[in-house]
Amino acid sequence: MRITGNQRDWLFFTGWLLTGSGYLLALLTVLSIGVFILPIPLIATVALATRRGALRCLPGLISSASLPLFLLTYLNREGPGTHCTASAGGGSCTEGLLDPWILLAVGLLVLAAGVALFLRIRRRPAVTGVPSHSP
């Protein structure tokens, strides 16, 4: 199966998206496992940056900021407010601090912003040669 230029661009976009999320995960967990996670996005950055055509897919890094927002949306899915559960051994209550709908909306906006920028960059004609100056 041969990969077309369009598919290749989307693969690079996804690669940058996952690389950016690796950096965010390393940053958010810097006091525990972040140091052990950091080499993975560093290696991915080198691998992507050395591929022809991958740099125009950098808006994937913008979209990567949406993934932690989606995680927070999931973790706060019962919020805002107190949510209690009962079990045979007792019960527990958790406090949902954030409105999951706002988090979801912001996550979708960030994801869409990265995709929109990526599509705009892809539509631009490639610059070839040196611009000519006429006297």
C-alpha positions in Angstrom: 0.0 0.0 0.0 1.4 3.4 -1.0 0.9 6.4 1.3 -0.3 9.5 -0.5 1.0 13.0 0.3 -2.3 13.8 2.0 -2.1 10.7 4.2 1.5 11.4 5.0 0.7 14.9 6.1 -2.0 13.6 8.5 0.4 11.0 9.8 2.9 13.8 10.6 0.2 15.9 12.1 -0.8 13.0 14.4 2.9 12.4 15.2 3.3 15.9 16.4 0.0 15.7 18.3 1.2 12.6 20.2 4.7 14.2 20.7 3.1 17.3 22.2 1.0 15.2 24.5 4.1 13.3 25.6 5.7 16.6 26.6 2.6 17.7 28.4 2.4 14.4 30.3 6.0 14.7 31.2 5.4 18.3 32.5 2.3 17.4 34.5 4.0 14.4 36.1 7.5 16.0 36.5 7.5 15.3 40.3 6.9 11.5 39.8 7.4 9.8 36.4 7.9 12.8 34.1 11.7 12.3 34.0 11.2 8.8 32.7 8.5 9.9 30.1 10.5 12.8 28.7 12.9 10.8 26.5 10.0 9.4 24.5 8.8 12.8 23.1 12.4 14.0 22.7 13.2 11.0 20.5 9.9 11.6 18.6 10.8 15.2 18.0 14.1 14.3 16.5 12.5 11.6 14.4 9.8 13.9 13.1 12.0 17.0 12.7 14.4 15.1 10.4 11.6 14.0 8.0 10.9 16.0 4.8 7.6 17.8 5.0 7.0 17.1 8.7 7.6 20.7 9.9 4.6 22.0 8.0 2.5 19.7 10.2 3.7 21.4 13.5 0.1 22.7 14.2 -0.3 19.2 15.7 1.5 20.5 18.7 -1.3 23.1 19.2 -3.9 20.4 19.0 -2.0 18.3 21.5 -3.0 20.7 24.2 -6.6 19.5 23.8 -5.8 16.0 25.1 -5.3 17.0 28.8 -8.5 19.0 28.5 -10.3 15.9 27.3 -8.8 13.9 30.3 -10.0 16.6 32.7 -13.4 16.5 31.1 -13.6 12.8 31.7 -12.3 13.0 35.3 -14.9 15.8 36.1 -17.8 14.1 34.2 -19.9 14.0 37.3 -19.2 17.7 38.3 -19.4 20.3 39.3 -20.5 19.5 42.8 -20.4 16.5 45.1 -20.9 13.1 43.7 -21.4 10.1 46.1 -21.3 6.4 45.4 -22.4 3.6 47.7 -20.9 0.1 47.8 -21.2 -2.9 50.1 -18.2 -1.8 52.2 -19.4 1.8 52.6 -19.4 4.8 50.3 -17.3 7.6 49.1 -17.9 11.1 47.9 -15.8 13.2 45.4 -16.0 16.8 44.6 -16.2 17.7 40.9 -14.6 21.2 40.7 -14.9 21.9 37.1 -17.8 22.0 34.6 -17.1 19.2 32.1 -19.0 20.9 29.3 -16.7 24.0 29.5 -13.6 21.8 29.5 -15.0 19.8 26.5 -15.8 23.0 24.6 -12.3 24.5 25.2 -10.7 21.1 24.3 -12.6 21.0 21.0 -11.7 24.6 20.2 -8.0 24.0 20.8 -8.2 20.8 18.7 -10.0 22.6 15.9 -7.6 25.5 16.0 -4.6 23.2 15.4 -6.4 21.4 12.6 -7.5 24.7 11.0 -4.0 26.1 11.0 -2.7 22.8 9.6 -5.2 22.9 6.8 -4.4 26.6 6.0 -0.6 25.8 5.9 -1.3 22.9 3.6 -3.2 25.0 1.1 -0.4 27.5 0.7 1.7 26.9 -2.4 5.2 25.7 -1.8 7.9 28.3 -2.1 10.5 27.3 -4.7 13.6 29.1 -5.8 14.7 32.6 -5.0 12.3 35.5 -5.7 13.4 37.5 -8.7 13.8 41.2 -8.6 13.2 43.2 -11.7 15.1 46.5 -12.2 
